[in-house]
């Protein structure tokens, strides 16, 4: 299965990158066919860092990312 990464964790590791650049890079990655960005379906798991790192695509906040490996 896919390994999901919380955008909040990724954001923490890339703290020196501006939020604007972070979101811009995620939107660019999302264009790739093997990159998935999805919302956290369990709303009780969404904490402040998740909301802060979330990228909005198609009017939906995405909180986690997976890259499908062939």
PDB file as gemmi writes it, atoms N, CA and C in Angstrom:
CRYST1    1.000    1.000    1.000  90.00  90.00  90.00 P 1                      
ATOM      1  N   UNK A   1       0.823  -1.204   0.000  1.00  0.00           N  
ATOM      2  CA  UNK A   1       0.000   0.000   0.000  1.00  0.00           C  
ATOM      3  C   UNK A   1       0.856   1.253   0.000  1.00  0.00           C  
ATOM      4  N   UNK A   2       0.204   2.353  -0.134  1.00  0.00           N  
ATOM      5  CA  UNK A   2       0.914   3.630  -0.151  1.00  0.00           C  
ATOM      6  C   UNK A   2       1.327   4.044   1.257  1.00  0.00           C  
ATOM      7  N   UNK A   3       2.468   4.702   1.327  1.00  0.00           N  
ATOM      8  CA  UNK A   3       2.936   5.256   2.588  1.00  0.00           C  
ATOM      9  C   UNK A   3       2.481   6.709   2.642  1.00  0.00           C  
ATOM     10  N   UNK A   4       1.581   7.011   3.549  1.00  0.00           N  
ATOM     11  CA  UNK A   4       1.081   8.384   3.680  1.00  0.00           C  
ATOM     12  C   UNK A   4       1.964   9.187   4.611  1.00  0.00           C  
ATOM     13  N   UNK A   5       2.214  10.422   4.232  1.00  0.00           N  
ATOM     14  CA  UNK A   5       3.010  11.345   5.039  1.00  0.00           C  
ATOM     15  C   UNK A   5       2.120  12.534   5.372  1.00  0.00           C  
ATOM     16  N   UNK A   6       2.087  12.897   6.645  1.00  0.00           N  
ATOM     17  CA  UNK A   6       1.328  14.085   7.043  1.00  0.00           C  
ATOM     18  C   UNK A   6       2.063  15.322   6.541  1.00  0.00           C  
ATOM     19  N   UNK A   7       1.328  16.222   5.929  1.00  0.00           N  
ATOM     20  CA  UNK A   7       1.954  17.459   5.452  1.00  0.00           C  
ATOM     21  C   UNK A   7       2.528  18.250   6.624  1.00  0.00           C  
ATOM     22  N   UNK A   8       1.919  18.125   7.805  1.00  0.00           N  
ATOM     23  CA  UNK A   8       2.436  18.822   8.995  1.00  0.00           C  
ATOM     24  C   UNK A   8       3.847  18.337   9.331  1.00  0.00           C  
ATOM     25  N   UNK A   9       4.089  17.027   9.175  1.00  0.00           N  
ATOM     26  CA  UNK A   9       5.426  16.481   9.444  1.00  0.00           C  
ATOM     27  C   UNK A   9       6.429  16.971   8.399  1.00  0.00           C  
ATOM     28  N   UNK A  10       5.982  16.984   7.157  1.00  0.00           N  
ATOM     29  CA  UNK A  10       6.828  17.457   6.066  1.00  0.00           C  
ATOM     30  C   UNK A  10       7.157  18.936   6.260  1.00  0.00           C  
ATOM     31  N   UNK A  11       6.150  19.687   6.650  1.00  0.00           N  
ATOM     32  CA  UNK A  11       6.305  21.130   6.889  1.00  0.00           C  
ATOM     33  C   UNK A  11       7.338  21.387   7.979  1.00  0.00           C  
ATOM     34  N   UNK A  12       7.292  20.562   9.027  1.00  0.00           N  
ATOM     35  CA  UNK A  12       8.219  20.699  10.149  1.00  0.00           C  
ATOM     36  C   UNK A  12       9.660  20.484   9.679  1.00  0.00           C  
ATOM     37  N   UNK A  13       9.852  19.485   8.825  1.00  0.00           N  
ATOM     38  CA  UNK A  13      11.195  19.186   8.312  1.00  0.00           C  
ATOM     39  C   UNK A  13      11.691  20.256   7.342  1.00  0.00           C  
ATOM     40  N   UNK A  14      10.747  20.973   6.726  1.00  0.00           N  
ATOM     41  CA  UNK A  14      11.103  22.011   5.761  1.00  0.00           C  
ATOM     42  C   UNK A  14      10.759  23.392   6.313  1.00  0.00           C  
ATOM     43  N   UNK A  15      11.039  23.577   7.578  1.00  0.00           N  
ATOM     44  CA  UNK A  15      10.668  24.809   8.278  1.00  0.00           C  
ATOM     45  C   UNK A  15      11.282  26.065   7.659  1.00  0.00           C  
ATOM     46  N   UNK A  16      12.420  25.903   6.982  1.00  0.00           N  
ATOM     47  CA  UNK A  16      13.080  27.064   6.384  1.00  0.00           C  
ATOM     48  C   UNK A  16      12.460  27.474   5.043  1.00  0.00           C  
ATOM     49  N   UNK A  17      11.550  26.657   4.539  1.00  0.00           N  
ATOM     50  CA  UNK A  17      10.857  26.969   3.280  1.00  0.00           C  
ATOM     51  C   UNK A  17       9.604  27.774   3.619  1.00  0.00           C  
ATOM     52  N   UNK A  18       9.352  28.836   2.859  1.00  0.00           N  
ATOM     53  CA  UNK A  18       8.164  29.642   3.154  1.00  0.00           C  
ATOM     54  C   UNK A  18       6.907  28.824   2.879  1.00  0.00           C  
ATOM     55  N   UNK A  19       5.845  29.152   3.593  1.00  0.00           N  
ATOM     56  CA  UNK A  19       4.580  28.436   3.433  1.00  0.00           C  
ATOM     57  C   UNK A  19       4.090  28.543   1.985  1.00  0.00           C  
ATOM     58  N   UNK A  20       4.290  29.694   1.399  1.00  0.00           N  
ATOM     59  CA  UNK A  20       3.873  29.917   0.012  1.00  0.00           C  
ATOM     60  C   UNK A  20       4.609  28.977  -0.945  1.00  0.00           C  
ATOM     61  N   UNK A  21       5.939  28.873  -0.764  1.00  0.00           N  
ATOM     62  CA  UNK A  21       6.743  27.983  -1.611  1.00  0.00           C  
ATOM     63  C   UNK A  21       6.395  26.519  -1.362  1.00  0.00           C  
ATOM     64  N   UNK A  22       6.134  26.193  -0.103  1.00  0.00           N  
ATOM     65  CA  UNK A  22       5.753  24.826   0.278  1.00  0.00           C  
ATOM     66  C   UNK A  22       4.477  24.419  -0.463  1.00  0.00           C  
ATOM     67  N   UNK A  23       3.461  25.274  -0.399  1.00  0.00           N  
ATOM     68  CA  UNK A  23       2.184  24.985  -1.055  1.00  0.00           C  
ATOM     69  C   UNK A  23       2.332  24.974  -2.571  1.00  0.00           C  
ATOM     70  N   UNK A  24       3.147  25.851  -3.081  1.00  0.00           N  
ATOM     71  CA  UNK A  24       3.397  25.919  -4.514  1.00  0.00           C  
ATOM     72  C   UNK A  24       4.039  24.611  -4.999  1.00  0.00           C  
ATOM     73  N   UNK A  25       5.011  24.117  -4.243  1.00  0.00           N  
ATOM     74  CA  UNK A  25       5.688  22.864  -4.593  1.00  0.00           C  
ATOM     75  C   UNK A  25       4.724  21.684  -4.530  1.00  0.00           C  
ATOM     76  N   UNK A  26       3.853  21.669  -3.524  1.00  0.00           N  
ATOM     77  CA  UNK A  26       2.881  20.583  -3.400  1.00  0.00           C  
ATOM     78  C   UNK A  26       1.915  20.573  -4.581  1.00  0.00           C  
ATOM     79  N   UNK A  27       1.460  21.755  -4.983  1.00  0.00           N  
ATOM     80  CA  UNK A  27       0.531  21.843  -6.116  1.00  0.00           C  
ATOM     81  C   UNK A  27       1.206  21.386  -7.408  1.00  0.00           C  
ATOM     82  N   UNK A  28       2.492  21.678  -7.519  1.00  0.00           N  
ATOM     83  CA  UNK A  28       3.274  21.238  -8.681  1.00  0.00           C  
ATOM     84  C   UNK A  28       3.400  19.712  -8.668  1.00  0.00           C  
ATOM     85  N   UNK A  29       3.724  19.156  -7.500  1.00  0.00           N  
ATOM     86  CA  UNK A  29       3.843  17.701  -7.354  1.00  0.00           C  
ATOM     87  C   UNK A  29       2.529  16.992  -7.664  1.00  0.00           C  
ATOM     88  N   UNK A  30       1.421  17.623  -7.279  1.00  0.00           N  
ATOM     89  CA  UNK A  30       0.097  17.024  -7.439  1.00  0.00           C  
ATOM     90  C   UNK A  30      -0.236  16.768  -8.907  1.00  0.00           C  
ATOM     91  N   UNK A  31       0.445  17.480  -9.799  1.00  0.00           N  
ATOM     92  CA  UNK A  31       0.219  17.287 -11.237  1.00  0.00           C  
ATOM     93  C   UNK A  31       0.781  15.958 -11.729  1.00  0.00           C  
ATOM     94  N   UNK A  32       1.719  15.413 -10.959  1.00  0.00           N  
ATOM     95  CA  UNK A  32       2.308  14.127 -11.336  1.00  0.00           C  
ATOM     96  C   UNK A  32       1.280  13.025 -11.093  1.00  0.00           C  
ATOM     97  N   UNK A  33       1.184  12.062 -12.024  1.00  0.00           N  
ATOM     98  CA  UNK A  33       0.150  11.030 -11.908  1.00  0.00           C  
ATOM     99  C   UNK A  33       0.303  10.108 -10.705  1.00  0.00           C  
ATOM    100  N   UNK A  34       1.526   9.974 -10.174  1.00  0.00           N  
ATOM    101  CA  UNK A  34       1.722   9.051  -9.055  1.00  0.00           C  
ATOM    102  C   UNK A  34       1.746   9.732  -7.685  1.00  0.00           C  
ATOM    103  N   UNK A  35       1.432  11.016  -7.658  1.00  0.00           N  
ATOM    104  CA  UNK A  35       1.402  11.749  -6.393  1.00  0.00           C  
ATOM    105  C   UNK A  35      -0.046  11.962  -5.971  1.00  0.00           C  
ATOM    106  N   UNK A  36      -0.347  11.591  -4.735  1.00  0.00           N  
ATOM    107  CA  UNK A  36      -1.695  11.769  -4.208  1.00  0.00           C  
ATOM    108  C   UNK A  36      -1.661  12.688  -2.995  1.00  0.00           C  
ATOM    109  N   UNK A  37      -2.555  13.645  -2.986  1.00  0.00           N  
ATOM    110  CA  UNK A  37      -2.741  14.537  -1.837  1.00  0.00           C  
ATOM    111  C   UNK A  37      -4.191  14.390  -1.432  1.00  0.00           C  
ATOM    112  N   UNK A  38      -4.427  14.022  -0.186  1.00  0.00           N  
ATOM    113  CA  UNK A  38      -5.795  13.769   0.250  1.00  0.00           C  
ATOM    114  C   UNK A  38      -6.076  14.395   1.610  1.00  0.00           C  
ATOM    115  N   UNK A  39      -7.374  14.641   1.858  1.00  0.00           N  
ATOM    116  CA  UNK A  39      -7.767  15.144   3.176  1.00  0.00           C  
ATOM    117  C   UNK A  39      -7.640  14.035   4.213  1.00  0.00           C  
ATOM    118  N   UNK A  40      -7.516  14.417   5.447  1.00  0.00           N  
ATOM    119  CA  UNK A  40      -7.579  13.465   6.553  1.00  0.00           C  
ATOM    120  C   UNK A  40      -9.061  13.192   6.798  1.00  0.00           C  
ATOM    121  N   UNK A  41      -9.522  11.942   6.565  1.00  0.00           N  
ATOM    122  CA  UNK A  41     -10.952  11.663   6.706  1.00  0.00           C  
ATOM    123  C   UNK A  41     -11.455  11.704   8.153  1.00  0.00           C  
ATOM    124  N   UNK A  42     -10.557  11.443   9.097  1.00  0.00           N  
ATOM    125  CA  UNK A  42     -10.952  11.458  10.514  1.00  0.00           C  
ATOM    126  C   UNK A  42     -10.710  12.838  11.099  1.00  0.00           C  
ATOM    127  N   UNK A  43     -11.763  13.650  11.131  1.00  0.00           N  
ATOM    128  CA  UNK A  43     -11.598  15.053  11.538  1.00  0.00           C  
ATOM    129  C   UNK A  43     -11.015  15.212  12.937  1.00  0.00           C  
ATOM    130  N   UNK A  44     -11.227  14.230  13.822  1.00  0.00           N  
ATOM    131  CA  UNK A  44     -10.666  14.341  15.178  1.00  0.00           C  
ATOM    132  C   UNK A  44      -9.147  14.236  15.175  1.00  0.00           C  
ATOM    133  N   UNK A  45      -8.568  13.754  14.075  1.00  0.00           N  
ATOM    134  CA  UNK A  45      -7.108  13.658  13.974  1.00  0.00           C  
ATOM    135  C   UNK A  45      -6.475  14.953  13.473  1.00  0.00           C  
ATOM    136  N   UNK A  46      -7.282  15.877  12.982  1.00  0.00           N  
ATOM    137  CA  UNK A  46      -6.753  17.115  12.418  1.00  0.00           C  
ATOM    138  C   UNK A  46      -6.445  18.104  13.541  1.00  0.00           C  
ATOM    139  N   UNK A  47      -5.159  18.333  13.737  1.00  0.00           N  
ATOM    140  CA  UNK A  47      -4.711  19.265  14.781  1.00  0.00           C  
ATOM    141  C   UNK A  47      -4.288  20.582  14.116  1.00  0.00           C  
ATOM    142  N   UNK A  48      -3.949  21.566  14.939  1.00  0.00           N  
ATOM    143  CA  UNK A  48      -3.548  22.881  14.423  1.00  0.00           C  
ATOM    144  C   UNK A  48      -2.416  22.794  13.387  1.00  0.00           C  
ATOM    145  N   UNK A  49      -1.348  21.996  13.641  1.00  0.00           N  
ATOM    146  CA  UNK A  49      -0.286  21.917  12.628  1.00  0.00           C  
ATOM    147  C   UNK A  49      -0.785  21.350  11.292  1.00  0.00           C  
ATOM    148  N   UNK A  50      -1.749  20.423  11.359  1.00  0.00           N  
ATOM    149  CA  UNK A  50      -2.315  19.856  10.135  1.00  0.00           C  
ATOM    150  C   UNK A  50      -3.081  20.915   9.351  1.00  0.00           C  
ATOM    151  N   UNK A  51      -3.856  21.704  10.067  1.00  0.00           N  
ATOM    152  CA  UNK A  51      -4.617  22.782   9.413  1.00  0.00           C  
ATOM    153  C   UNK A  51      -3.673  23.814   8.807  1.00  0.00           C  
ATOM    154  N   UNK A  52      -2.604  24.111   9.522  1.00  0.00           N  
ATOM    155  CA  UNK A  52      -1.646  25.114   9.064  1.00  0.00           C  
ATOM    156  C   UNK A  52      -0.887  24.652   7.817  1.00  0.00           C  
ATOM    157  N   UNK A  53      -0.561  23.362   7.761  1.00  0.00           N  
ATOM    158  CA  UNK A  53       0.226  22.827   6.641  1.00  0.00           C  
ATOM    159  C   UNK A  53      -0.647  22.428   5.453  1.00  0.00           C  
ATOM    160  N   UNK A  54      -1.952  22.304   5.677  1.00  0.00           N  
ATOM    161  CA  UNK A  54      -2.849  21.832   4.622  1.00  0.00           C  
ATOM    162  C   UNK A  54      -2.763  22.706   3.375  1.00  0.00           C  
ATOM    163  N   UNK A  55      -2.838  22.054   2.223  1.00  0.00           N  
ATOM    164  CA  UNK A  55      -2.859  22.771   0.953  1.00  0.00           C  
ATOM    165  C   UNK A  55      -4.262  22.590   0.378  1.00  0.00           C  
ATOM    166  N   UNK A  56      -4.839  23.677  -0.119  1.00  0.00           N  
ATOM    167  CA  UNK A  56      -6.189  23.615  -0.663  1.00  0.00           C  
ATOM    168  C   UNK A  56      -6.130  23.402  -2.165  1.00  0.00           C  
ATOM    169  N   UNK A  57      -6.704  22.301  -2.607  1.00  0.00           N  
ATOM    170  CA  UNK A  57      -6.760  21.975  -4.032  1.00  0.00           C  
ATOM    171  C   UNK A  57      -8.195  21.591  -4.356  1.00  0.00           C  
ATOM    172  N   UNK A  58      -8.735  22.231  -5.371  1.00  0.00           N  
ATOM    173  CA  UNK A  58     -10.117  21.948  -5.749  1.00  0.00           C  
ATOM    174  C   UNK A  58     -11.099  22.263  -4.640  1.00  0.00           C  
ATOM    175  N   UNK A  59     -10.801  23.297  -3.861  1.00  0.00           N  
ATOM    176  CA  UNK A  59     -11.685  23.708  -2.777  1.00  0.00           C  
ATOM    177  C   UNK A  59     -11.670  22.783  -1.572  1.00  0.00           C  
ATOM    178  N   UNK A  60     -10.708  21.873  -1.535  1.00  0.00           N  
ATOM    179  CA  UNK A  60     -10.632  20.895  -0.459  1.00  0.00           C  
ATOM    180  C   UNK A  60      -9.259  20.949   0.199  1.00  0.00           C  
ATOM    181  N   UNK A  61      -9.242  20.978   1.542  1.00  0.00           N  
ATOM    182  CA  UNK A  61      -7.973  20.970   2.267  1.00  0.00           C  
ATOM    183  C   UNK A  61      -7.383  19.566   2.252  1.00  0.00           C  
ATOM    184  N   UNK A  62      -6.158  19.465   1.790  1.00  0.00           N  
ATOM    185  CA  UNK A  62      -5.464  18.169   1.746  1.00  0.00           C  
ATOM    186  C   UNK A  62      -4.431  18.159   2.862  1.00  0.00           C  
ATOM    187  N   UNK A  63      -4.410  17.080   3.652  1.00  0.00           N  
ATOM    188  CA  UNK A  63      -3.558  17.014   4.840  1.00  0.00           C  
ATOM    189  C   UNK A  63      -2.438  15.986   4.754  1.00  0.00           C  
ATOM    190  N   UNK A  64      -2.489  15.123   3.739  1.00  0.00           N  
ATOM    191  CA  UNK A  64      -1.480  14.069   3.660  1.00  0.00           C  
ATOM    192  C   UNK A  64      -1.137  13.762   2.209  1.00  0.00           C  
ATOM    193  N   UNK A  65       0.053  13.196   2.033  1.00  0.00           N  
ATOM    194  CA  UNK A  65       0.555  12.933   0.684  1.00  0.00           C  
ATOM    195  C   UNK A  65       1.112  11.517   0.602  1.00  0.00           C  
ATOM    196  N   UNK A  66       0.915  10.907  -0.562  1.00  0.00           N  
ATOM    197  CA  UNK A  66       1.540   9.612  -0.847  1.00  0.00           C  
ATOM    198  C   UNK A  66       2.080   9.668  -2.266  1.00  0.00           C  
ATOM    199  N   UNK A  67       3.219   9.013  -2.465  1.00  0.00           N  
ATOM    200  CA  UNK A  67       3.785   8.879  -3.799  1.00  0.00           C  
ATOM    201  C   UNK A  67       3.800   7.390  -4.113  1.00  0.00           C  
ATOM    202  N   UNK A  68       3.065   7.013  -5.144  1.00  0.00           N  
ATOM    203  CA  UNK A  68       2.984   5.606  -5.507  1.00  0.00           C  
ATOM    204  C   UNK A  68       4.289   5.173  -6.156  1.00  0.00           C  
ATOM    205  N   UNK A  69       4.857   4.114  -5.641  1.00  0.00           N  
ATOM    206  CA  UNK A  69       6.088   3.578  -6.184  1.00  0.00           C  
ATOM    207  C   UNK A  69       5.748   2.429  -7.139  1.00  0.00           C  
ATOM    208  N   UNK A  70       6.389   2.406  -8.297  1.00  0.00           N  
ATOM    209  CA  UNK A  70       6.080   1.337  -9.270  1.00  0.00           C  
ATOM    210  C   UNK A  70       6.502  -0.047  -8.739  1.00  0.00           C  
TER     211      UNK A  70                                                      
END                                                                             
